[in-house]
Amino acid sequence: MRSDVTAPEWLLSLSEAAQRMPVPKEMRPPAVGGRDSAVLVLFGEGEAGPDVLLIQRNTGLRRHSGQPAFPGGAIDPGDTGPVDCALREAEEETGVVRDGVQVLGTLPQLYISRTGFRVTPVLAWWHTPTEVRPVDTDEVASVTRVPIAELADPANRARTVLSNRHTGPAFRVRGMLVWGFTAGILDRLLVLGGWERPWLDRDVEDIDVFRILARDSGGTP
């Protein structure tokens, strides 16, 4: 990775705030247990302004079937840590060239109790974007750069409702329904980056995400 590249000020400020963000009690990792993993939260800047890289996983997978997500996965024995894991997974899943990426830091580790993963989000600047596509076609259906402006648009905001009636943020962007862990991180980054626009003061669509998944993919969320 090049050392002579400096990320834009808006992203440096976001990175500093995100690395100190509090972790909700329900997402704090347990003292022991869980599988270490990492995801790459890769920000770039295109014609529509700042954007973030998302993938959509294939349907029929045992975990996260059909879900939009950040590139990432479990830390392998050959990885030097979460940063190396996140970059490797992004390369393997989307073709991102790691020399074009400047890592800015890691967010606090988060725990997904439903899957048992301890996830470290790695925040990075895509200073030299290259073409991306589904490389691991067994896992990845599509790869998309989503403009932050579209994520912040109140017309694209929604809430998911789970079987326990717990609600969470969601986004309808680029033909995808982004929800769960990924939507939770995006929602928090919109706030920290100063991009959030009022959306809970309007009629918000409530989505039964499990019903949609059962209808569309038959997979396990």
Secondary structure, DSSP 4 states (H G I P E B T S, - for coil): --SS----HHHHHHHHHHTTPPPPGGGSPPSS--EEEEEEEEEEEETTEEEEEEEEEPTT-SSSTT-EE-SEEEPPTT-SSHHHHHHHHHHHHH---GGGEEEEEEPPPEEETTTTEEEEEEEEEESS------SSTTTEEEEEEEEHHHHH-GGGEEEEE-TT--EEEEEEETTEEE-HHHHHHHHHHHHHTT-----TTS--EEEEHHHHHHHHT----
